[in-house]
Amino acid sequence: MKLNRAGQEFARFPVSGAPSDAAPLEVSFDGGPWSPMVWATDKASASVLVSGPDVPNPTGVVLKAGRNVPTVRLTDTPEVVIRSTGGSIDVA
């Protein structure tokens, strides 16, 4: 995904094999703080609002310029890390 430095949008990550009662997910970019994600109704993906570093009043996760690599985990079992998250977000 590509995001403009002054842009803000929802980043959606595919998730497979989640049980129907799966806990909420969290995402961290490049080892930063964990942020909550929102499941899609079908539990096939989850999303988080991301902002570039030049957004005047950012909400969600503010990403640095360059490549941002996500790590996703379950909140109720944080040692369960979902390793395939669909790539990275490039902020330019």
Secondary structure, 3 states (H helix, E strand, C coil): CEECCCCEEEEEEECCCCCCCCCCEEEEECCCCCEECEECCCCCEEEEEEECCCCCCCCCEECCCEEECEEEEECCCCCCEECCCCCCEEEC
